[in-house]
C-alpha cells in the first residue's frame, strides 16, 4: 500500500494489482481535482484519502466516497 494517489485503471484486480502511475500534485500550481474514494479500498483507505483531501484544500472540486 503506497497511500498515494494512482492514476485510474478500470482493470483492477486485488489478486494481481496492475502497476499504475503515481500522481504528483507537488508541482502543480493550479488545477481542480475530483476524488472518487472506495469505501472499502485497501490501496488508499478513506482515512488516508481524507487526509490528502485536506492537504489539497480548495483544489478538490468534487469528492465522492462510494462502496465499490
C-alpha positions in Angstrom: 0.0 0.0 0.0 1.6 3.3 -1.1 -1.0 5.6 0.4 -0.5 7.9 -2.6 -2.8 8.7 -5.5 -2.6 6.5 -8.5 -4.0 7.1 -12.0 -7.3 5.4 -12.5 -7.5 2.0 -14.2 -10.7 0.1 -14.9 -8.9 -3.2 -14.9 -8.1 -3.5 -11.2 -7.5 -7.0 -9.6 -6.6 -7.3 -5.9 -5.0 -10.7 -6.5 -2.7 -9.3 -9.2 -2.8 -5.5 -8.9 -1.6 -3.7 -12.0 1.2 -1.1 -11.9 -0.2 2.3 -12.4 1.5 5.7 -12.4 1.6 7.7 -9.2 0.2 11.2 -9.4 2.4 14.0 -8.1 0.4 17.1 -7.1 3.5 18.8 -5.7 4.5 20.5 -8.9 1.0 21.7 -9.8 0.2 25.3 -9.0 -3.4 25.4 -10.1 -5.8 22.6 -11.0 -9.1 21.1 -9.9 -9.1 17.5 -8.6 -12.1 15.1 -8.5 -11.6 12.4 -5.9 -13.6 9.1 -6.1 -12.8 7.1 -3.0 -13.7 3.4 -2.5 -15.3 2.9 0.9 -13.5 -0.5 1.3 -10.4 0.4 -0.7 -7.3 -1.3 0.6 -4.9 0.7 -1.6 -5.8 4.1 -0.2 -8.2 3.9 2.8 -10.8 6.5 3.4 -8.9 8.0 6.3 -5.8 8.5 4.1 -8.0 9.9 1.3 -9.5 12.4 3.8 -6.0 13.5 4.9 -5.0 14.0 1.3 -8.2 15.9 0.6 -7.3 18.4 3.5 -3.8 18.8 2.1 -5.1 19.6 -1.4 -7.6 22.2 0.1 -9.7 24.1 -2.4 -8.2 22.2 -5.4 -10.7 19.4 -4.7 -13.8 20.3 -6.7 -15.6 17.0 -6.3 -15.4 14.4 -3.6 -17.3 11.1 -3.5 -17.0 8.1 -1.2 -18.7 5.0 -2.7 -19.0 1.4 -1.7 -17.2 -0.1 -4.7 
